[in-house]
Structures are given as structure tokens and as C-alpha cells.
Amino acid sequence: MIKSVLLSFIPLFVAIDPIGIIPMYLSLTRGLEIEERKKVARDSILTTCIIGVIFVFAGKLMFEILGITIPDFEIAGGLLLFSFSLLDLFRGENNDFKKGAGTSLGVFPMGTPLIAGPALLATLIILVDTQGFIYTLIGFGLNLIILGIALLKADIILSILRDSGARAFAKVMSILLAAIGIMLVRRGIMELISGL
């Protein structure tokens, strides 16, 4: 049992990357009030949970019915991330669009496609086949708890960075977000080509 939980937990931990998601979270929520940031964190976890559970039980079937492949999903997610990062970069210091969208940042882009993106959803589908529903759900649940702690304690990091550091950090993270988007598109295209 412990082995099966670990075999589910470890790949999901890598796919979710709760520590690696903190910089993106800090960048996207810069300029929001503490309560708004916490709401984004809660919405991110809830969105990831709902999408993940749906994919555990119906992901494979949905992909088959719609004729979607994992590479298709990677390309779509990559384009969305790239578009959002460009919007963030060129809006400059005007965070009005974030404040207006503060309630939805947890759904997009944090919940999906940043956390519940192609890597996580593909991993869930594979784990259901190899470890079964129960162990996949246990591993997923444990990772969501770790993600919740990481996001809700991210304010400690923000207080260390201060305002000027946070601004510079946010721009670098927007560029990295664009790069992640391009990487997903590239990987999706390469997988499509290799499948021909």
C-alpha cells in the first residue's frame, strides 16, 4: 500500500511542482491585497482539485470522445500561458486588470493551465492505469495539501522581497511564464511529429 501511494505521490509532486509554482503565484498576485491573494490560492487549489478528479475518472474517455491527444493539450495550454504572460508584461505597472480579475486568477491561469496543466493531467491518466483510482486519488490529495501550504505561506517570501524586488521578480517570472508556454507548444509539436 505505502509503495503504491509513493508511486502515485512522487510523479504527481513533480508534475504539480508546489515549490516551483510559488514564484508564478507571487508574480501573478503582486498588487493584490492579502485576502485577495489568499482567495486566489484557495481558488487555485479548488480548480486543480476539481479538474484533477474529473480527469482521474473521465480523462481518458474525454480525450477519446473529442479526439484530443496529450500533444494537442500541451499546445493549447502553452498558447494560453504565452498570451497571458505577454498581457502581463505589456500592461506595465497597471494592475487594474489583475484587480478586476482577482477572483478569476485562481481559476485561470493559476488553477489551469499552470497547476492543472498537461503534465498533471497526463500523469493522472497514466497513474489510473498503473496504480488504480484509490492510490492515484490519495497521491493527488497529499500533493494538494502540500500545494495549499506552499501557496498560503508564500506571503513570507513576498515580505522578504519587498516592493522593488517584487516588481523585478514579477517581470522575470512573466518572461519565464512565456518561455514555459513556448516550451509546451514546442513539446506538443515534437510529440505530434514523432507520432506521425
C-alpha positions, 0 to 999 in steps of 0.5 A: 500500500505505502509503495503504491501511494509513493508511486502515485505521490512522487510523479504527481509532486513533480508534475504539480511542482508546489515549490516551483509554482510559488514564484508564478503565484507571487508574480501573478498576485503582486498588487493584490491585497492579502485576502485577495491573494489568499482567495486566489490560492484557495481558488487555485487549489479548488480548480486543480482539485476539481479538474484533477478528479474529473480527469482521474475518472473521465480523462481518458474517455474525454480525450477519446470522445473529442479526439484530443491527444496529450500533444494537442493539450500541451499546445493549447495550454502553452498558447494560453500561458504565452498570451497571458504572460505577454498581457502581463508584461505589456500592461506595465505597472497597471494592475487594474486588470489583475484587480478586476480579475482577482477572483478569476486568477485562481481559476485561470491561469493559476488553477489551469493551465499552470497547476492543472496543466498537461503534465498533471493531467497526463500523469493522472491518466497514466497513474489510473492505469498503473496504480488504480483510482484509490492510490492515484486519488490519495497521491493527488490529495497529499500533493494538494495539501502540500500545494495549499501550504506552499501557496498560503505561506508564500506571503513570507517570501513576498515580505522578504522581497519587498516592493522593488524586488517584487516588481523585478521578480514579477517581470522575470517570472512573466518572461519565464511564464512565456518561455514555459508556454513556448516550451509546451507548444514546442513539446506538443509539436515534437510529440505530434511529429514523432507520432506521425 
